[in-house]
């Protein structure tokens, strides 16, 4: 195990702000920056509702995990920031489409309502995973 901090960048996820990395691998863990429900090719929100944007956000995060040598089965903790609890049911709907029964051990999760998110998004999701198992 290396204690060297390594930046992760995925060409298959929307580009991060120049102020941050997509993710950081350190000491066998990958810490992934928050993701909105943006299409990586257009940079625009995917059409639909909060369920669709939850799926897209998680797919973007999955690409960062792959670039780090990890995957959804290795996710330990998910944090979801939502602009209103009104979106909670739709977010759960989209979340269940990604974290299916194929993922035997579901990650820990926290959902936090906030006043406002970048680009007036309904949600932003970040996660922590291991690169081992």
Helices and strands as residue ranges (DSSP letters): E 6-8, E 23-26, E 29-35, H 50-68, G 72-74, E 75-82, G 85-87, H 88-98, E 108-113, G 118-120, E 123-130
